[in-house]
Amino acid sequence: MTTRHIALVDTYALSWRLADAFSTAGFTPIRVQSTPEVPTLYAGKPDPFPYSVDLVHHGDVRETAEKIAEFKPVAVMAAGELGVELADALGEALVAAGLDLPANGTALSRARRDKFEMIERVKSSGLRGAEQIRVRDEEQLRQWHERLGRRVVLKPLRSAANDGVTWCDTPDAAVAAFRALTGRRNIFSEPDDGVVAQEYLVGAEYLVNTVSRDGRHHVTDVWKTHRISANGVLDLAVACHLLPRRGEVQDQVVEYGLRVLDALGIRHGPAHIEVKLTPDGPCLVEVGARISGLDLPGFTQRATGASQISWSVDAYTDPQRFHARCGEDYVVHRSVAWAAMVSPVRGRLRAYRGMEELASLESVESVRPLVSPGESLSPTVDDSTYPVTLSLAHDVDEVLLRDLGTVRFLDGRGFYELEDEPGA
């Protein structure tokens, strides 16, 4: 029997379910690393899957594509945000070399990573998008903010996980944020990737996860995010809760999100769409042309029996099955949520107070400390600085929502005991 392969670009521990799912379906995963050096974000977090083929890209797309072509893969898939552009380029190169595989191409590849280009492309397609500028210098930013006259958000062009996202109410604050972001390396260790300034979008934020094949889009899960203001971060995500497929809100954000996919040329593979539902309707925050983070596919699998990963396997390996089921509404058999604690303190952690009470909540299935006693604790400001994350599930939605509220009650300064505290 001929061995069949799938190439996965930048699969680290955060996307560990992918390789196993393709392997279970009978396809041997090839691991492709887009950078010679592992980004700081992923250092010490390798994908545990035992890859038999592990390739490192050194900048020559043609050379890397030739190595992959030997295995005649059914597709090249980005396993994370960092791998999106290389996956696009490799897929296009393999198609040009005569392989028959689904590929989004490179014509809009930049718009699928660069947050400024992304929003401009969406607006040019007739969809609502935030007012924004690519920041060139301090004076341009100051004048633009003064003309806008309201709160703005500054963020790196190509980063993720809320890295560097800063909310600014005044032009002076915006300029200070620009100075802090200029010249730094983003969360993927990419140097000075530029800064975009956007109007602040008022409204609840929703996550729409999809999988596409041949331009047909399937919605695998829709989530509502829960946010607080803490540690100088205006909209810090502290939980997200799986919603039923249908509803007044879902219908609005899904319709808009699928049009965004078309605008960005995402015809194949998974996508993670973040949408604010403003008083004037849905408006895009950003899109990732890859599977969702926070292990939301794992939560969705437990709640509905399928996920963005299982649908991606079908899209790439069994398109006939994908098309036969595309558009079916998922059914939530069990309410699920992801949540995180928010550290307001800095220092060496001695212990967590109230862990037993946290773990005993009726819907809490697991509590995962990301910072252990003896390690350094920092204030939580983005997705990479949570000290503890939780998985919640329950047959009754209101029980889960009650426990999400209780998690916030238990969190705060009193939850963290530091070694340098008096009497510690």
MOURSUL-V621600 format. One record per backbone hydrogen bond with DSSP energy under -0.5 kcal/mol. CO is the residue of the C=O (numbers start at 1). NH is the residue of the N-H. Records with the same first field share a line. If there is no record, write none. Layout:
CO = NH ; NH
This chain:
4 = 28
5 = 74
6 = 8 ; 30
7 = 9 ; 77
8 = 10 ; 32
9 = 79 ; 80
10 = 12
11 = 47
12 = 15
13 = 16
15 = 18
16 = 20
17 = 21
18 = 22
19 = 23
20 = 24
21 = 25
22 = 27
23 = 26
26 = 4
27 = 29
28 = 6
29 = 52 ; 53
30 = 8 ; 32
31 = 55
32 = 10 ; 34
33 = 57
39 = 42 ; 43
40 = 43
42 = 45
45 = 13
49 = 51
53 = 31
55 = 33
59 = 61
60 = 64
61 = 65
62 = 66
63 = 67
64 = 68
65 = 69
66 = 70
68 = 71
69 = 72
74 = 102
75 = 7
77 = 9 ; 79
80 = 83
81 = 84
83 = 87
84 = 88
85 = 89
86 = 90
87 = 91
88 = 92
89 = 93
90 = 94
91 = 95
92 = 96
93 = 97
94 = 99
95 = 98
99 = 101
106 = 109 ; 110
108 = 112
109 = 112
110 = 113 ; 114
112 = 289
113 = 115
114 = 118
115 = 119
116 = 120
117 = 121
118 = 122
119 = 123
120 = 124
121 = 125
122 = 125 ; 127
123 = 126
128 = 284
131 = 199
133 = 135 ; 197
137 = 141
138 = 142
139 = 143
140 = 144
141 = 145
142 = 146
143 = 147
144 = 148
145 = 149
151 = 200
152 = 168
153 = 198
154 = 166
155 = 196
157 = 115
160 = 163
161 = 383
162 = 165
163 = 156
166 = 154
168 = 152
170 = 174
171 = 175
172 = 176
173 = 177
174 = 178
175 = 179
176 = 180
177 = 181
178 = 182
181 = 184
184 = 192
186 = 189
187 = 41
190 = 186
194 = 157
195 = 135
196 = 155
197 = 133
198 = 153
200 = 202
204 = 277
205 = 225
206 = 275
207 = 209 ; 223
208 = 273
209 = 220 ; 221
210 = 271
211 = 218
212 = 269
213 = 216
216 = 213
218 = 211 ; 220
221 = 209
222 = 243
223 = 207
224 = 241
226 = 238 ; 239
228 = 230 ; 236
230 = 233
232 = 234
233 = 230 ; 236
235 = 237
236 = 228
238 = 340
239 = 226
240 = 338
241 = 224
243 = 222
247 = 251
248 = 252
249 = 253
250 = 254
251 = 255
252 = 256
253 = 257
254 = 258
255 = 259
256 = 260
257 = 261
258 = 262
259 = 263
260 = 264
261 = 266
262 = 265
265 = 267
267 = 215
269 = 212
271 = 210 ; 273
272 = 288
273 = 208 ; 275
274 = 285 ; 286
275 = 206
276 = 278 ; 283
277 = 204
278 = 281
281 = 278
283 = 276
286 = 274
288 = 272 ; 290
293 = 296
295 = 298 ; 299
296 = 300
297 = 301
298 = 302
299 = 303
300 = 304 ; 305 ; 306
301 = 305
303 = 333 ; 334
307 = 311
308 = 312
309 = 313
310 = 314
311 = 315
312 = 316
313 = 317
314 = 318
318 = 321 ; 322
319 = 323
320 = 324
321 = 325
322 = 325 ; 326
325 = 328
330 = 245
331 = 333
335 = 394
336 = 242
337 = 392
338 = 240
339 = 390
341 = 343 ; 387
343 = 380
347 = 349 ; 377
348 = 419
349 = 374
351 = 417
354 = 358
355 = 359
356 = 360
358 = 361
361 = 364
363 = 365 ; 393
366 = 391
367 = 369
368 = 389
372 = 375
375 = 349
377 = 347
382 = 385
387 = 370 ; 371
388 = 341
389 = 368
390 = 339
391 = 365 ; 366
392 = 337
394 = 335
395 = 397
396 = 399 ; 400
397 = 401
398 = 402
399 = 403
400 = 404
401 = 405
402 = 406
403 = 407
404 = 408
405 = 409
406 = 410
407 = 411
412 = 415
413 = 416
415 = 353 ; 417
416 = 418
417 = 350 ; 351
418 = 421
421 = 424
